[in-house]
Amino acid sequence: MFNLIISFALITCLLPASPPPGPDDGVTTPEPVIVTTLQMDPEKPRSITGWWVTPTGLLEVSENGRYRRWRDHDRFGPPSEIGRWHRQNHAVFWLEAYTLPRKSRQRAALSLQDDILLAALTGESKTFSKVAAPPRISEDRMLGRWEGTGGVIEFRVDQSYQWIAPKSTSIAELAGQRGRWYLLEDDRLVMEPLVATQVPVIEQVILGEDGGIVEFRTSKGPLRRPPVKAARPIAEEGAAKASNPIPASTEPAAVAQPATGE
């Protein structure tokens, strides 16, 4: 009996192994994954700080290690997500949202297309593109300094404003006005002074034919954008210049030797 078991074991070992399934065996072979090399220099990584956009989204990566994200292009509204970022190498950085409960970090893979830096976030179909500035929206028309007989007003990116009254005004208004501003969905301007008893300084917004803001009207007078100063013309190379009285040579003149008689 023992010899029979050994003989059966030897026959089993000598049998050829089953061949792998062929193409006609009904088993589909997955396509190979081809990874293309990024055309970026690892020793000179592209900057990722700044603005990133998709057709329906916006991402700001700040130099202080924080980021903000919006589900639309309205960067003046509250962000849908805030958090911190960490760069792994020249081709990958990570986004970690400040959420409770805590969720997994999101990987951003970098690539180039026509020298435009792209970031593909895991789990999302839309790719972010790096841009020099965010898309312009209605609030951008307000930003900056406006001046005139009505004084000076400045609208800031953080949606605060400051109005400086003109010199020829009452003592009660010399302190000016500070507050916050925002636009409604129909682009109407809302101003909220920090002093509750103050009335918003701007009474009317005048729009141009193209929809841009032309003027703000106040009880003290209009406010307009200051004119852009023209650049000083650069003198042409052939322009005449004052003659230089200093000789070109800086070598000392030869000292005349006294004449000697023979």
C-alpha positions as CSV (number, residue, x, y, z in Angstrom):
1,M,0.0,0.0,0.0
2,F,2.8,2.4,0.9
3,N,4.5,1.7,-2.5
4,L,1.3,2.5,-4.3
5,I,1.0,5.9,-2.6
6,I,4.6,6.8,-3.6
7,S,4.0,5.7,-7.1
8,F,0.9,7.8,-7.4
9,A,2.7,10.9,-6.0
10,L,5.5,10.5,-8.6
11,I,3.1,10.2,-11.5
12,T,1.3,13.4,-10.3
13,C,4.6,15.4,-10.1
14,L,5.6,14.2,-13.6
15,L,2.3,15.3,-15.2
16,P,2.7,18.6,-17.3
17,A,1.2,21.8,-15.8
18,S,-2.0,23.1,-17.4
19,P,-1.2,25.6,-20.1
20,P,-2.3,29.3,-19.5
21,P,-5.6,30.3,-21.0
22,G,-5.3,31.3,-24.6
23,P,-7.1,34.1,-26.4
24,D,-9.9,31.8,-27.3
25,D,-10.7,30.7,-23.8
26,G,-13.1,33.6,-23.1
27,V,-10.6,35.5,-20.8
28,T,-10.1,39.2,-21.6
29,T,-6.6,40.5,-21.1
30,P,-6.6,44.1,-19.7
31,E,-4.9,46.8,-21.8
32,P,-1.4,47.8,-20.5
33,V,-1.2,51.1,-18.6
34,I,1.2,53.5,-20.4
35,V,2.6,56.2,-18.2
36,T,3.9,59.2,-20.2
37,T,6.8,61.2,-18.8
38,L,6.0,64.7,-17.8
39,Q,7.9,67.3,-19.9
40,M,9.0,69.2,-16.8
41,D,12.5,69.7,-15.4
42,P,12.6,68.1,-11.9
43,E,15.4,70.5,-10.9
44,K,13.3,73.5,-11.9
45,P,9.8,72.8,-10.6
46,R,7.0,75.1,-11.8
47,S,5.4,77.3,-9.2
48,I,2.0,76.1,-8.0
49,T,1.0,79.2,-5.9
50,G,-1.6,81.4,-7.4
51,W,-4.9,80.8,-9.2
52,W,-6.3,77.7,-10.8
53,V,-9.5,77.5,-12.7
54,T,-11.9,75.1,-14.4
55,P,-15.0,76.1,-16.4
56,T,-17.0,76.0,-13.2
57,G,-14.5,76.1,-10.3
58,L,-11.8,78.2,-8.8
59,L,-8.8,77.3,-6.6
60,E,-6.3,79.7,-4.8
61,V,-3.0,78.2,-3.6
62,S,-1.4,80.7,-1.3
63,E,2.3,81.1,-0.4
64,N,1.5,80.7,3.3
65,G,0.6,77.0,2.8
66,R,-3.1,77.5,2.8
67,Y,-5.7,77.1,0.0
68,R,-9.2,78.1,-0.7
69,R,-11.7,76.6,-3.2
70,W,-15.0,77.7,-4.8
71,R,-17.6,75.7,-6.7
72,D,-17.9,78.7,-9.1
73,H,-15.9,81.7,-10.1
74,D,-17.2,84.0,-7.4
75,R,-14.1,84.4,-5.2
76,F,-15.9,87.1,-3.2
77,G,-18.4,84.6,-1.8
78,P,-17.6,82.1,1.0
79,P,-15.3,79.3,-0.2
80,S,-16.7,75.8,-0.4
81,E,-13.5,74.4,1.1
82,I,-10.4,75.7,2.9
83,G,-7.3,73.8,4.0
84,R,-3.6,73.4,3.6
85,W,-1.4,72.1,0.8
86,H,1.8,70.2,0.7
87,R,4.1,69.7,-2.3
88,Q,5.6,66.2,-2.7
89,N,7.8,66.8,-5.8
90,H,7.9,68.7,-9.1
91,A,4.9,66.7,-10.4
92,V,2.6,66.2,-7.4
93,F,1.1,68.2,-4.6
94,W,-1.6,67.4,-2.0
95,L,-4.7,69.2,-0.7
96,E,-5.8,68.6,2.9
97,A,-9.2,70.1,3.8
98,Y,-10.1,71.5,7.2
99,T,-13.2,69.3,7.7
100,L,-14.8,67.3,10.5
101,P,-14.9,64.4,10.3
102,R,-11.5,64.5,8.6
103,K,-11.4,63.2,5.0
104,S,-8.5,61.9,3.0
105,R,-6.0,64.1,1.3
106,Q,-6.5,64.8,-2.4
107,R,-3.7,64.3,-4.8
108,A,-3.1,66.8,-7.5
109,A,-1.0,65.4,-10.4
110,L,0.7,68.1,-12.6
111,S,1.2,68.0,-16.3
112,L,1.9,70.4,-19.2
113,Q,-0.2,71.2,-22.3
114,D,1.2,73.8,-24.6
115,D,3.3,75.1,-21.7
116,I,0.1,75.5,-19.6
117,L,0.4,73.9,-16.2
118,L,-2.5,71.5,-15.4
119,A,-3.5,69.8,-12.2
120,A,-5.7,66.7,-12.2
121,L,-7.3,66.1,-8.8
122,T,-8.1,62.5,-7.8
123,G,-11.8,61.7,-8.0
124,E,-12.7,64.6,-10.2
125,S,-13.2,64.7,-14.0
126,K,-12.4,68.4,-14.6
127,T,-8.7,69.5,-14.7
128,F,-7.5,72.8,-13.3
129,S,-5.5,75.1,-15.4
130,K,-2.9,77.6,-13.9
131,V,-3.8,81.2,-14.7
132,A,-2.1,84.5,-14.0
133,A,-5.3,86.1,-12.6
134,P,-8.8,84.8,-11.7
135,P,-11.7,85.3,-14.1
136,R,-13.2,88.7,-13.9
137,I,-16.7,89.0,-12.3
138,S,-19.0,91.9,-11.5
139,E,-17.2,92.8,-8.2
140,D,-14.0,93.5,-10.1
141,R,-15.7,96.6,-11.5
142,M,-15.8,98.1,-8.0
143,L,-12.2,97.6,-6.9
144,G,-9.8,100.4,-6.7
145,R,-9.7,104.1,-6.0
146,W,-12.4,106.6,-7.1
147,E,-12.1,110.3,-6.6
148,G,-13.7,113.6,-7.4
149,T,-15.6,116.5,-5.8
150,G,-17.3,114.0,-3.6
151,G,-13.9,113.0,-2.0
152,V,-12.1,109.8,-2.3
153,I,-13.4,106.2,-1.9
154,E,-11.5,102.9,-2.1
155,F,-13.1,99.5,-2.6
156,R,-10.8,96.7,-1.4
157,V,-10.6,93.0,-2.3
158,D,-11.6,92.0,1.3
159,Q,-14.9,93.8,0.6
160,S,-14.1,96.7,2.9
161,Y,-14.3,100.3,1.8
162,Q,-13.1,103.7,3.1
163,W,-14.4,107.1,2.1
164,I,-12.4,110.2,2.7
165,A,-14.6,113.4,2.7
166,P,-13.6,116.4,0.6
167,K,-11.9,119.2,2.4
168,S,-14.9,121.6,2.1
169,T,-17.3,119.6,4.2
170,S,-18.8,119.8,7.7
171,I,-16.8,118.9,10.8
172,A,-19.1,116.0,11.5
173,E,-18.1,114.3,8.2
174,L,-14.3,114.9,8.3
175,A,-13.8,111.5,9.8
176,G,-15.1,109.9,6.6
177,Q,-16.7,106.5,6.5
178,R,-15.6,102.9,6.7
179,G,-17.6,99.7,6.2
180,R,-18.2,96.6,4.1
181,W,-19.7,96.3,0.6
182,Y,-21.1,93.5,-1.5
183,L,-23.3,93.1,-4.6
184,L,-26.7,91.4,-4.8
185,E,-27.6,88.8,-7.5
186,D,-28.9,91.7,-9.6
187,D,-25.6,93.6,-9.2
188,R,-27.1,96.2,-6.9
189,L,-24.5,97.7,-4.5
190,V,-25.0,97.3,-0.8
191,M,-22.9,99.3,1.7
192,E,-22.9,98.7,5.4
193,P,-21.1,101.5,7.4
194,L,-19.4,100.4,10.6
195,V,-21.1,103.3,12.4
196,A,-24.8,102.3,12.4
197,T,-26.0,105.9,12.5
198,Q,-24.2,106.7,9.2
199,V,-26.0,106.7,5.8
200,P,-24.0,105.0,3.0
201,V,-22.1,107.6,1.2
202,I,-22.9,106.4,-2.3
203,E,-26.4,107.3,-3.4
204,Q,-26.4,106.1,-7.1
205,V,-24.2,104.0,-9.4
206,I,-24.0,105.2,-13.1
207,L,-23.4,102.5,-15.7
208,G,-22.0,103.0,-19.2
209,E,-23.3,101.4,-22.4
210,D,-21.0,98.4,-22.0
211,G,-22.3,97.8,-18.4
212,G,-19.2,99.1,-16.8
213,I,-19.3,101.6,-13.9
214,V,-18.8,105.1,-15.0
215,E,-19.5,107.1,-11.9
216,F,-20.6,107.0,-8.2
217,R,-22.8,109.9,-7.1
218,T,-22.7,111.2,-3.5
219,S,-24.3,114.1,-1.8
220,K,-20.9,115.9,-2.0
221,G,-20.4,115.3,-5.7
222,P,-19.4,112.6,-8.2
223,L,-16.6,110.1,-7.9
224,R,-14.8,108.7,-10.9
225,R,-11.7,106.7,-11.6
226,P,-8.6,108.9,-11.8
227,P,-7.2,109.2,-15.3
228,V,-4.3,106.9,-16.2
229,K,-1.1,108.8,-16.3
230,A,0.6,108.6,-19.7
231,A,4.1,107.1,-19.8
232,R,6.9,109.5,-20.3
233,P,8.2,109.4,-23.9
234,I,11.6,107.8,-24.3
235,A,14.1,109.9,-26.1
236,E,15.3,108.5,-29.5
237,E,18.8,107.4,-29.9
238,G,19.4,110.1,-32.5
239,A,18.2,112.9,-30.2
240,A,20.8,115.7,-29.7
241,K,22.6,115.7,-26.4
242,A,24.5,118.4,-24.7
243,S,28.2,118.2,-25.6
244,N,30.5,116.8,-22.9
245,P,33.3,119.3,-22.1
246,I,35.4,116.6,-20.5
247,P,37.9,115.2,-23.1
248,A,37.4,111.5,-23.9
249,S,41.0,110.7,-22.8
250,T,41.6,110.7,-19.1
251,E,45.4,110.4,-19.4
252,P,47.3,113.5,-18.0
253,A,48.6,115.9,-20.6
254,A,52.3,115.7,-21.3
255,V,54.3,118.3,-19.3
256,A,56.3,120.6,-21.6
257,Q,60.1,120.3,-20.9
258,P,62.0,123.6,-20.5
259,A,64.3,124.5,-23.5
260,T,68.0,124.1,-22.8
261,G,70.8,125.9,-24.6
262,E,73.7,124.1,-26.1
